[in-house]
Amino acid sequence: MKPTIREIDHVVIRTADPAGMTRFYCEALGCRVEKEQPEIGLTQLRAGRSMIDLLAVGSSIDRADSGTPGGGRNMDHLCLRVELYDPAQLIAHLTAHGARLGTEGRRYGADGYGQSIYLFDPEGNMVELKGPPESARATAL
């Protein structure tokens, strides 16, 4: 039977600095720590209905063949859907938290076309913050 995918469940990011990455994802992006498993080097962050797992490099469940961390090559990017999308406010907030910003633009995602902005976390991983789809804005007007 073919599976029916509803949403992203979780993304795992390998990190050389679990504390710094936890701080960034919680303070700059609004996640919260849901579960910590220090015995296996895992911190699980709640990101809306999804999870972002931060896996410490060299921990007992880290795979040796996963490559060198810190170069932003642990994944292509993580896209987080945000409810309120105000580019000026997002840019100000992210800049205050030391985020390196990428481009803003109209992009296609799970809910259709909408505005989004790219940024980079402290270890070089690209994150996309995506606002409501254009169809939702048209309906609200």
C-alpha positions, 0 to 999 in steps of 0.5 A, spaced: 500 500 500 502 506 498 503 511 504 499 517 504 504 523 507 501 528 511 507 533 514 514 532 516 515 528 522 522 530 524 528 532 521 535 530 524 541 535 524 548 533 526 551 538 530 558 539 533 555 544 538 548 542 541 548 547 546 549 553 541 544 550 536 539 549 541 539 556 543 539 558 536 533 554 534 529 556 540 531 563 541 531 565 534 526 561 531 521 559 537 522 552 537 522 549 544 526 543 547 521 537 548 525 531 550 533 531 552 536 524 551 544 526 553 546 518 554 545 518 546 547 525 544 540 527 542 536 533 543 529 534 540 525 540 539 518 541 538 517 546 531 509 546 531 507 539 529 514 537 527 520 535 531 527 538 529 532 533 532 539 535 534 544 529 534 551 531 537 557 529 533 560 523 535 555 520 540 553 513 540 548 513 535 551 518 530 553 514 524 561 515 522 559 515 515 555 521 515 561 526 514 564 532 517 559 537 520 559 544 521 559 545 513 552 546 512 552 539 508 548 535 513 542 536 509 539 541 503 535 545 508 529 545 513 523 549 511 518 551 517 511 554 515 510 560 519 503 563 521 505 570 520 509 572 515 512 579 515 519 580 512 521 586 515 519 584 522 523 577 521 529 580 518 530 584 524 528 579 529 533 574 525 539 579 525 538 580 532 539 573 533 546 573 529 542 569 523 546 570 516 540 571 512 539 569 505 534 571 499 527 572 500 522 570 495 516 567 492 517 559 492 512 553 492 511 549 498 506 544 501 501 549 501 502 552 494 506 558 492 507 563 498 513 568 500 519 565 504 526 567 506 532 563 507 537 564 513 543 560 515 543 557 522 550 557 526 553 551 523 551 553 516 545 549 515 539 553 510 533 554 513 527 556 510 521 560 513 515 560 509 509 564 510 501 562 508 500 560 501 497 566 496 490 562 496 490 563 504 491 571 503 486 572 497 481 568 501 482 573 507 482 579 503 
